[in-house]
Amino acid sequence: MIKSDILDLMKQNKKEFYTPKEFHKKTGLAYRTVLHYCSIGKIKAVQRIVGGSWLIYHSELERFINDAKFN
């Protein structure tokens, strides 16, 4: 019971998107590199307005962290 409660709390705290600045801080990847990777599609991200700020999917943060563990 407690274990499932903790998992529910973790899911509630999980963000759907990260800004490039947040992604940079969490991964240690250079900020300008994050922006570049977003623009070339190496990091899955969206812009709500053409030329606007990027929003990076949470799954990309998980993928980046998992890739770093195995490389």
Distance bins in CASP14 RR format, pairs under 12 A and 6 or more apart:
PFRMAT RR
TARGET T0000
AUTHOR 0000-0000-0000
RMODE 2
METHOD distances of the structure
MODEL  1
1 7 0 0 0 0 0 1 0 0 0 0 0
1 8 0 0 0 0 0 1 0 0 0 0 0
2 8 0 0 0 0 0 1 0 0 0 0 0
2 9 0 0 0 0 0 1 0 0 0 0 0
3 9 0 0 0 0 0 1 0 0 0 0 0
3 10 0 0 0 0 0 1 0 0 0 0 0
4 10 0 0 0 0 0 1 0 0 0 0 0
4 11 0 0 0 0 0 1 0 0 0 0 0
5 11 0 0 0 0 0 1 0 0 0 0 0
5 12 0 0 0 0 0 1 0 0 0 0 0
6 12 0 0 0 0 0 1 0 0 0 0 0
6 13 0 0 0 0 0 1 0 0 0 0 0
7 13 0 0 0 0 0 1 0 0 0 0 0
7 14 0 0 0 0 0 1 0 0 0 0 0
8 14 0 0 0 0 0 1 0 0 0 0 0
11 58 0 0 0 0 0 1 0 0 0 0 0
13 58 0 0 0 0 0 1 0 0 0 0 0
14 57 0 0 0 0 0 1 0 0 0 0 0
14 58 1 0 0 1 0 0 0 0 0 0 0
14 59 0 0 0 0 0 1 0 0 0 0 0
14 61 0 0 0 0 1 0 0 0 0 0 0
14 62 0 0 0 0 1 0 0 0 0 0 0
15 22 0 0 0 0 1 0 0 0 0 0 0
15 23 0 0 0 0 0 1 0 0 0 0 0
15 26 0 0 0 0 0 1 0 0 0 0 0
15 55 0 0 0 0 0 1 0 0 0 0 0
15 56 0 0 0 0 1 0 0 0 0 0 0
15 57 0 0 0 0 1 0 0 0 0 0 0
15 58 1 0 1 0 0 0 0 0 0 0 0
15 59 0 0 0 0 0 1 0 0 0 0 0
15 60 0 0 0 0 0 1 0 0 0 0 0
15 61 0 0 0 0 1 0 0 0 0 0 0
15 62 0 0 0 0 0 1 0 0 0 0 0
16 46 0 0 0 0 0 1 0 0 0 0 0
16 55 0 0 0 0 1 0 0 0 0 0 0
16 56 0 0 0 0 0 1 0 0 0 0 0
16 57 1 0 0 1 0 0 0 0 0 0 0
16 58 1 0 1 0 0 0 0 0 0 0 0
16 59 0 0 0 0 1 0 0 0 0 0 0
16 60 0 0 0 0 0 1 0 0 0 0 0
16 61 0 0 0 0 0 1 0 0 0 0 0
17 23 0 0 0 0 1 0 0 0 0 0 0
17 38 0 0 0 0 0 1 0 0 0 0 0
17 43 0 0 0 0 0 1 0 0 0 0 0
17 44 0 0 0 0 0 1 0 0 0 0 0
17 45 0 0 0 0 1 0 0 0 0 0 0
17 46 0 0 0 0 1 0 0 0 0 0 0
17 47 0 0 0 0 0 1 0 0 0 0 0
17 48 0 0 0 0 0 1 0 0 0 0 0
17 53 0 0 0 0 0 1 0 0 0 0 0
17 54 0 0 0 0 1 0 0 0 0 0 0
17 55 1 0 1 0 0 0 0 0 0 0 0
17 56 1 0 0 1 0 0 0 0 0 0 0
17 57 1 0 0 1 0 0 0 0 0 0 0
17 58 1 0 0 1 0 0 0 0 0 0 0
17 59 0 0 0 0 0 1 0 0 0 0 0
17 60 0 0 0 0 1 0 0 0 0 0 0
17 61 0 0 0 0 1 0 0 0 0 0 0
18 24 0 0 0 0 1 0 0 0 0 0 0
18 25 0 0 0 0 1 0 0 0 0 0 0
18 26 1 0 0 1 0 0 0 0 0 0 0
18 27 0 0 0 0 1 0 0 0 0 0 0
18 29 0 0 0 0 0 1 0 0 0 0 0
18 34 0 0 0 0 1 0 0 0 0 0 0
18 38 0 0 0 0 0 1 0 0 0 0 0
18 43 0 0 0 0 1 0 0 0 0 0 0
18 44 0 0 0 0 0 1 0 0 0 0 0
18 45 0 0 0 0 1 0 0 0 0 0 0
18 46 0 0 0 0 0 1 0 0 0 0 0
18 53 0 0 0 0 0 1 0 0 0 0 0
18 54 0 0 0 0 1 0 0 0 0 0 0
18 55 1 0 0 1 0 0 0 0 0 0 0
18 56 1 0 1 0 0 0 0 0 0 0 0
18 57 0 0 0 0 1 0 0 0 0 0 0
18 58 1 0 0 1 0 0 0 0 0 0 0
18 59 0 0 0 0 0 1 0 0 0 0 0
18 60 1 0 0 1 0 0 0 0 0 0 0
18 61 1 0 0 1 0 0 0 0 0 0 0
18 62 0 0 0 0 0 1 0 0 0 0 0
18 64 0 0 0 0 0 1 0 0 0 0 0
19 25 0 0 0 0 1 0 0 0 0 0 0
19 26 0 0 0 0 0 1 0 0 0 0 0
19 31 0 0 0 0 0 1 0 0 0 0 0
19 34 0 0 0 0 1 0 0 0 0 0 0
19 35 0 0 0 0 0 1 0 0 0 0 0
19 38 0 0 0 0 0 1 0 0 0 0 0
19 45 0 0 0 0 1 0 0 0 0 0 0
19 46 0 0 0 0 0 1 0 0 0 0 0
19 47 0 0 0 0 0 1 0 0 0 0 0
19 52 0 0 0 0 0 1 0 0 0 0 0
19 53 1 0 0 1 0 0 0 0 0 0 0
19 54 1 0 0 1 0 0 0 0 0 0 0
19 55 1 0 0 1 0 0 0 0 0 0 0
19 56 1 0 0 1 0 0 0 0 0 0 0
19 57 0 0 0 0 0 1 0 0 0 0 0
19 61 0 0 0 0 0 1 0 0 0 0 0
20 26 0 0 0 0 0 1 0 0 0 0 0
20 27 0 0 0 0 0 1 0 0 0 0 0
20 28 0 0 0 0 0 1 0 0 0 0 0
20 29 0 0 0 0 1 0 0 0 0 0 0
20 30 0 0 0 0 0 1 0 0 0 0 0
20 31 1 0 0 1 0 0 0 0 0 0 0
20 32 0 0 0 0 1 0 0 0 0 0 0
20 33 0 0 0 0 1 0 0 0 0 0 0
20 34 1 0 1 0 0 0 0 0 0 0 0
20 35 1 0 1 0 0 0 0 0 0 0 0
20 36 0 0 0 0 1 0 0 0 0 0 0
20 37 0 0 0 0 1 0 0 0 0 0 0
20 38 1 0 0 1 0 0 0 0 0 0 0
20 39 0 0 0 0 0 1 0 0 0 0 0
20 43 0 0 0 0 1 0 0 0 0 0 0
20 45 1 0 0 1 0 0 0 0 0 0 0
20 47 0 0 0 0 0 1 0 0 0 0 0
20 52 0 0 0 0 0 1 0 0 0 0 0
20 53 1 0 0 1 0 0 0 0 0 0 0
20 54 1 0 1 0 0 0 0 0 0 0 0
20 55 0 0 0 0 1 0 0 0 0 0 0
20 56 1 0 0 1 0 0 0 0 0 0 0
20 60 0 0 0 0 0 1 0 0 0 0 0
20 61 0 0 0 0 0 1 0 0 0 0 0
21 27 0 0 0 0 0 1 0 0 0 0 0
21 28 0 0 0 0 0 1 0 0 0 0 0
21 29 0 0 0 0 0 1 0 0 0 0 0
21 30 0 0 0 0 0 1 0 0 0 0 0
21 31 1 0 0 1 0 0 0 0 0 0 0
21 32 0 0 0 0 0 1 0 0 0 0 0
21 34 0 0 0 0 1 0 0 0 0 0 0
21 35 0 0 0 0 1 0 0 0 0 0 0
21 38 0 0 0 0 0 1 0 0 0 0 0
21 53 0 0 0 0 1 0 0 0 0 0 0
21 54 0 0 0 0 1 0 0 0 0 0 0
21 55 0 0 0 0 0 1 0 0 0 0 0
21 56 0 0 0 0 0 1 0 0 0 0 0
22 28 0 0 0 0 0 1 0 0 0 0 0
22 29 0 0 0 0 0 1 0 0 0 0 0
22 31 0 0 0 0 0 1 0 0 0 0 0
22 34 0 0 0 0 1 0 0 0 0 0 0
22 45 0 0 0 0 0 1 0 0 0 0 0
22 53 0 0 0 0 0 1 0 0 0 0 0
22 54 0 0 0 0 0 1 0 0 0 0 0
22 55 0 0 0 0 0 1 0 0 0 0 0
22 56 1 0 0 1 0 0 0 0 0 0 0
22 58 0 0 0 0 0 1 0 0 0 0 0
22 60 0 0 0 0 0 1 0 0 0 0 0
22 61 0 0 0 0 1 0 0 0 0 0 0
23 29 1 0 0 1 0 0 0 0 0 0 0
23 30 0 0 0 0 0 1 0 0 0 0 0
23 31 0 0 0 0 1 0 0 0 0 0 0
23 33 0 0 0 0 0 1 0 0 0 0 0
23 34 1 0 1 0 0 0 0 0 0 0 0
23 35 0 0 0 0 1 0 0 0 0 0 0
23 37 0 0 0 0 1 0 0 0 0 0 0
23 38 0 0 0 0 1 0 0 0 0 0 0
23 43 1 0 0 1 0 0 0 0 0 0 0
23 44 0 0 0 0 0 1 0 0 0 0 0
23 45 0 0 0 0 1 0 0 0 0 0 0
23 53 0 0 0 0 0 1 0 0 0 0 0
23 54 0 0 0 0 1 0 0 0 0 0 0
23 55 0 0 0 0 1 0 0 0 0 0 0
23 56 1 0 1 0 0 0 0 0 0 0 0
23 57 0 0 0 0 0 1 0 0 0 0 0
23 58 0 0 0 0 0 1 0 0 0 0 0
23 60 1 0 0 1 0 0 0 0 0 0 0
23 61 1 0 0 1 0 0 0 0 0 0 0
23 62 0 0 0 0 0 1 0 0 0 0 0
23 63 0 0 0 0 0 1 0 0 0 0 0
23 64 1 0 0 1 0 0 0 0 0 0 0
23 65 0 0 0 0 0 1 0 0 0 0 0
24 30 1 0 0 1 0 0 0 0 0 0 0
24 31 1 0 1 0 0 0 0 0 0 0 0
24 32 0 0 0 0 1 0 0 0 0 0 0
24 33 0 0 0 0 1 0 0 0 0 0 0
24 34 1 0 1 0 0 0 0 0 0 0 0
24 35 0 0 0 0 1 0 0 0 0 0 0
24 36 0 0 0 0 0 1 0 0 0 0 0
24 37 0 0 0 0 0 1 0 0 0 0 0
24 38 0 0 0 0 0 1 0 0 0 0 0
24 43 0 0 0 0 0 1 0 0 0 0 0
24 54 0 0 0 0 0 1 0 0 0 0 0
24 56 0 0 0 0 1 0 0 0 0 0 0
24 61 0 0 0 0 0 1 0 0 0 0 0
24 64 0 0 0 0 0 1 0 0 0 0 0
25 31 0 0 0 0 1 0 0 0 0 0 0
25 34 0 0 0 0 1 0 0 0 0 0 0
25 61 0 0 0 0 0 1 0 0 0 0 0
26 34 0 0 0 0 0 1 0 0 0 0 0
26 56 0 0 0 0 1 0 0 0 0 0 0
26 58 0 0 0 0 0 1 0 0 0 0 0
26 60 0 0 0 0 0 1 0 0 0 0 0
26 61 1 0 0 1 0 0 0 0 0 0 0
26 62 0 0 0 0 0 1 0 0 0 0 0
26 64 0 0 0 0 1 0 0 0 0 0 0
26 65 0 0 0 0 1 0 0 0 0 0 0
26 68 0 0 0 0 0 1 0 0 0 0 0
27 33 0 0 0 0 1 0 0 0 0 0 0
27 34 1 0 0 1 0 0 0 0 0 0 0
27 37 0 0 0 0 0 1 0 0 0 0 0
27 43 0 0 0 0 1 0 0 0 0 0 0
27 56 0 0 0 0 0 1 0 0 0 0 0
27 60 0 0 0 0 1 0 0 0 0 0 0
27 61 1 0 0 1 0 0 0 0 0 0 0
27 62 0 0 0 0 0 1 0 0 0 0 0
27 63 0 0 0 0 0 1 0 0 0 0 0
27 64 1 0 1 0 0 0 0 0 0 0 0
27 65 1 0 0 1 0 0 0 0 0 0 0
27 66 0 0 0 0 0 1 0 0 0 0 0
27 67 0 0 0 0 0 1 0 0 0 0 0
27 68 1 0 0 1 0 0 0 0 0 0 0
28 34 0 0 0 0 1 0 0 0 0 0 0
28 61 0 0 0 0 0 1 0 0 0 0 0
28 64 0 0 0 0 1 0 0 0 0 0 0
28 65 0 0 0 0 0 1 0 0 0 0 0
28 68 0 0 0 0 1 0 0 0 0 0 0
29 35 0 0 0 0 0 1 0 0 0 0 0
29 36 0 0 0 0 0 1 0 0 0 0 0
29 37 1 0 0 1 0 0 0 0 0 0 0
29 38 0 0 0 0 0 1 0 0 0 0 0
29 42 0 0 0 0 0 1 0 0 0 0 0
29 43 0 0 0 0 1 0 0 0 0 0 0
29 56 0 0 0 0 0 1 0 0 0 0 0
29 60 0 0 0 0 0 1 0 0 0 0 0
29 61 0 0 0 0 0 1 0 0 0 0 0
29 64 1 0 0 1 0 0 0 0 0 0 0
29 65 0 0 0 0 0 1 0 0 0 0 0
29 67 0 0 0 0 0 1 0 0 0 0 0
29 68 0 0 0 0 1 0 0 0 0 0 0
30 36 0 0 0 0 1 0 0 0 0 0 0
30 37 0 0 0 0 1 0 0 0 0 0 0
31 37 0 0 0 0 0 1 0 0 0 0 0
31 38 0 0 0 0 0 1 0 0 0 0 0
31 54 0 0 0 0 0 1 0 0 0 0 0
32 38 0 0 0 0 0 1 0 0 0 0 0
32 39 0 0 0 0 0 1 0 0 0 0 0
33 39 0 0 0 0 0 1 0 0 0 0 0
33 40 0 0 0 0 0 1 0 0 0 0 0
33 42 0 0 0 0 1 0 0 0 0 0 0
33 43 0 0 0 0 1 0 0 0 0 0 0
33 64 0 0 0 0 0 1 0 0 0 0 0
34 40 0 0 0 0 0 1 0 0 0 0 0
34 41 0 0 0 0 0 1 0 0 0 0 0
34 42 0 0 0 0 1 0 0 0 0 0 0
34 43 1 0 0 1 0 0 0 0 0 0 0
34 45 0 0 0 0 1 0 0 0 0 0 0
34 53 0 0 0 0 0 1 0 0 0 0 0
34 54 0 0 0 0 1 0 0 0 0 0 0
34 55 0 0 0 0 0 1 0 0 0 0 0
34 56 1 0 0 1 0 0 0 0 0 0 0
34 60 0 0 0 0 0 1 0 0 0 0 0
34 61 0 0 0 0 0 1 0 0 0 0 0
34 64 0 0 0 0 1 0 0 0 0 0 0
35 41 0 0 0 0 0 1 0 0 0 0 0
35 42 0 0 0 0 0 1 0 0 0 0 0
35 43 0 0 0 0 1 0 0 0 0 0 0
35 45 0 0 0 0 1 0 0 0 0 0 0
35 47 0 0 0 0 0 1 0 0 0 0 0
35 51 0 0 0 0 0 1 0 0 0 0 0
35 52 0 0 0 0 0 1 0 0 0 0 0
35 53 0 0 0 0 1 0 0 0 0 0 0
35 54 1 0 0 1 0 0 0 0 0 0 0
35 56 0 0 0 0 0 1 0 0 0 0 0
36 42 1 0 0 1 0 0 0 0 0 0 0
36 43 0 0 0 0 1 0 0 0 0 0 0
36 45 0 0 0 0 0 1 0 0 0 0 0
36 54 0 0 0 0 0 1 0 0 0 0 0
37 43 1 0 1 0 0 0 0 0 0 0 0
37 44 0 0 0 0 1 0 0 0 0 0 0
37 45 0 0 0 0 1 0 0 0 0 0 0
37 54 0 0 0 0 1 0 0 0 0 0 0
37 56 0 0 0 0 1 0 0 0 0 0 0
37 60 0 0 0 0 1 0 0 0 0 0 0
37 63 0 0 0 0 0 1 0 0 0 0 0
37 64 0 0 0 0 1 0 0 0 0 0 0
38 44 0 0 0 0 1 0 0 0 0 0 0
38 45 1 0 1 0 0 0 0 0 0 0 0
38 46 0 0 0 0 1 0 0 0 0 0 0
38 47 0 0 0 0 1 0 0 0 0 0 0
38 51 0 0 0 0 0 1 0 0 0 0 0
38 52 0 0 0 0 0 1 0 0 0 0 0
38 53 0 0 0 0 1 0 0 0 0 0 0
38 54 1 0 1 0 0 0 0 0 0 0 0
38 55 0 0 0 0 1 0 0 0 0 0 0
38 56 1 0 0 1 0 0 0 0 0 0 0
38 57 0 0 0 0 0 1 0 0 0 0 0
38 60 0 0 0 0 1 0 0 0 0 0 0
39 45 0 0 0 0 1 0 0 0 0 0 0
39 46 0 0 0 0 0 1 0 0 0 0 0
39 47 0 0 0 0 1 0 0 0 0 0 0
39 51 0 0 0 0 1 0 0 0 0 0 0
39 52 0 0 0 0 0 1 0 0 0 0 0
39 53 0 0 0 0 0 1 0 0 0 0 0
39 54 0 0 0 0 1 0 0 0 0 0 0
39 56 0 0 0 0 0 1 0 0 0 0 0
40 54 0 0 0 0 0 1 0 0 0 0 0
41 47 0 0 0 0 0 1 0 0 0 0 0
41 54 0 0 0 0 0 1 0 0 0 0 0
41 56 0 0 0 0 0 1 0 0 0 0 0
41 57 0 0 0 0 0 1 0 0 0 0 0
41 60 0 0 0 0 0 1 0 0 0 0 0
42 56 0 0 0 0 0 1 0 0 0 0 0
42 60 0 0 0 0 1 0 0 0 0 0 0
42 63 0 0 0 0 0 1 0 0 0 0 0
42 64 0 0 0 0 0 1 0 0 0 0 0
42 67 0 0 0 0 0 1 0 0 0 0 0
43 54 0 0 0 0 1 0 0 0 0 0 0
43 55 0 0 0 0 0 1 0 0 0 0 0
43 56 1 0 1 0 0 0 0 0 0 0 0
43 57 0 0 0 0 1 0 0 0 0 0 0
43 58 0 0 0 0 0 1 0 0 0 0 0
43 59 0 0 0 0 0 1 0 0 0 0 0
43 60 1 0 1 0 0 0 0 0 0 0 0
43 61 0 0 0 0 1 0 0 0 0 0 0
43 63 0 0 0 0 1 0 0 0 0 0 0
43 64 1 0 0 1 0 0 0 0 0 0 0
43 67 0 0 0 0 0 1 0 0 0 0 0
44 54 0 0 0 0 0 1 0 0 0 0 0
44 55 0 0 0 0 0 1 0 0 0 0 0
44 56 1 0 0 1 0 0 0 0 0 0 0
44 57 1 0 1 0 0 0 0 0 0 0 0
44 58 0 0 0 0 0 1 0 0 0 0 0
44 59 1 0 0 1 0 0 0 0 0 0 0
44 60 1 0 1 0 0 0 0 0 0 0 0
44 61 0 0 0 0 0 1 0 0 0 0 0
44 62 0 0 0 0 0 1 0 0 0 0 0
44 63 0 0 0 0 1 0 0 0 0 0 0
44 64 0 0 0 0 0 1 0 0 0 0 0
45 52 0 0 0 0 0 1 0 0 0 0 0
45 53 0 0 0 0 1 0 0 0 0 0 0
45 54 1 0 1 0 0 0 0 0 0 0 0
45 55 1 0 0 1 0 0 0 0 0 0 0
45 56 1 0 1 0 0 0 0 0 0 0 0
45 57 1 0 0 1 0 0 0 0 0 0 0
45 58 0 0 0 0 0 1 0 0 0 0 0
45 59 0 0 0 0 0 1 0 0 0 0 0
45 60 1 0 0 1 0 0 0 0 0 0 0
45 61 0 0 0 0 0 1 0 0 0 0 0
45 64 0 0 0 0 0 1 0 0 0 0 0
46 52 0 0 0 0 0 1 0 0 0 0 0
46 53 0 0 0 0 0 1 0 0 0 0 0
46 54 1 0 0 1 0 0 0 0 0 0 0
46 55 1 0 1 0 0 0 0 0 0 0 0
46 56 0 0 0 0 1 0 0 0 0 0 0
46 57 1 0 0 1 0 0 0 0 0 0 0
46 60 0 0 0 0 0 1 0 0 0 0 0
47 53 1 0 0 1 0 0 0 0 0 0 0
47 54 1 0 1 0 0 0 0 0 0 0 0
47 55 1 0 0 1 0 0 0 0 0 0 0
47 56 0 0 0 0 0 1 0 0 0 0 0
48 54 0 0 0 0 1 0 0 0 0 0 0
48 55 1 0 0 1 0 0 0 0 0 0 0
49 55 0 0 0 0 0 1 0 0 0 0 0
54 60 0 0 0 0 0 1 0 0 0 0 0
55 61 0 0 0 0 0 1 0 0 0 0 0
56 62 0 0 0 0 0 1 0 0 0 0 0
56 63 0 0 0 0 0 1 0 0 0 0 0
56 64 0 0 0 0 1 0 0 0 0 0 0
57 63 0 0 0 0 1 0 0 0 0 0 0
57 64 0 0 0 0 0 1 0 0 0 0 0
58 64 0 0 0 0 0 1 0 0 0 0 0
58 65 0 0 0 0 0 1 0 0 0 0 0
59 65 0 0 0 0 0 1 0 0 0 0 0
59 66 0 0 0 0 0 1 0 0 0 0 0
60 66 0 0 0 0 0 1 0 0 0 0 0
60 67 0 0 0 0 0 1 0 0 0 0 0
61 67 0 0 0 0 0 1 0 0 0 0 0
61 68 0 0 0 0 0 1 0 0 0 0 0
62 68 0 0 0 0 0 1 0 0 0 0 0
62 69 0 0 0 0 0 1 0 0 0 0 0
63 69 0 0 0 0 0 1 0 0 0 0 0
63 70 0 0 0 0 0 1 0 0 0 0 0
64 70 0 0 0 0 0 1 0 0 0 0 0
64 71 0 0 0 0 0 1 0 0 0 0 0
65 71 0 0 0 0 0 1 0 0 0 0 0
END
